[in-house]
């Protein structure tokens, strides 16, 4: 799944790598892999 983090738009497009509990690992095009607690960060799905 592709996502964006509106709070950090400069990270670019991200691809979800894994989900474990409340944690999601996303590989962003300009930042690399980031582990996010999705209870506090709202990722926006990209459907293009």
N, C-alpha and C positions, 0 to 999 in steps of 0.2 A: 504494500500500500504506500502511496506517496502522500506526504503531508508537508505543511508549512507551520512554522511557529510564529504567529503574528507579533509576539513580544520581541522576537529577534529575527526580523525579516531579512537581515543581512546574511543570515546563515544559508539562505537559499532553499531549494527544494530538498526534501529529505525522504529517504526510503526506510520504512520500518524494517528492522532486522529481527527483533524478537520482543515478546511480551512475557513478563514474569511477575505475577501479582499486580502491584500498582506501578511497576517500572516498565518503561518501554525504551528499547535501544533503537536510536534512529541515526542513520548515516547521512549527514547533511553535506551538500556539494561544496560549501565554502568553510565548513567547520570540522568535518569529519564525524566520528562516532560520538554521540552524546547519550547518556542515560538520563531519562526524564521521569520524574514522578508525575504521572498524569492526573493526580488528584489536585495538583497546584498549577499545572501548565496545561492549557487547552490547545491541542494541536488541531489544525484544520485540514481535513482530507482534501486532496486534489484529484479531480476526476478527469483531467484532460489526457 
